[in-house]
Amino acid sequence: MDYVKIALCWLLALFFFFAGIMHFVEVDSFVAIVPPLLPFPRLIVWVTGIMEMAFALGLVLPKYRKLAGFWLAPFLLAVLPANIYMAMYNIPMSDSVASLTALWIRVALQFPLIALILWASGNFRQSKVKT
């Protein structure tokens, strides 16, 4: 099972590292999904991009894997309003246009993604029940 978790952490790390890079490649697309009540949307995009790349690095380094997974969970909750805003106003990301259903599915998938990250990074412990 450990090999599955390690492989999953590497896969998640690739995903988050690429997503972090995209915060700098497609800045305007990411700025567009920052809810308007938040100040400094460009700075938010840059900081979250750096954070995603740092979390990716943490997921592949065994010493920091558990910590990265632990902090990635609240991070994903913190960026959830951007995903909801994107779905509410059907905002395209870059040149791609997703259906409204796909955007809402993306919002809903944040929660299983968080659970998967916590499990893969070793933040869920299996308790042994004594009978």
C-alpha positions, 0 to 999 in steps of 0.5 A: 500500500505504501507504494500506491501512496508514494506513487499517488503523491508523485502524481499529485505533485506533478499536478500541483507543480504544473498548476503552480507554473500555470499561475505565472503563465496564465496570470490573467486567467487566474486573476479572472476567477479571484472573487472581486471582494478580495484585494490584490488578485494578481498577488493572490495568484502569484502567492498561490502559484508559489504555494502549489509548487512548494506543496508539490515539492513537499509531497515528493520529499518523504521528510515533508510529505505528511506536512505538505498533505496536512497544509494542502487540505486547508489550502484547497479549502481556501481556494475553493471560493475561486472555483465556486466563483468560476462556476457561478459566472461560467468563467473560462480558464485560458482558451478552454471553455468548460460546461457549467456542469463540469465547473460544478463537478470540479467544485464538488471534487475538491472534497474527495481530492482533499481526502485523497491527499490526506490519505496518500500523504499519511495523515489518516491513521488506521485505528485498531479496534480491540474486541 
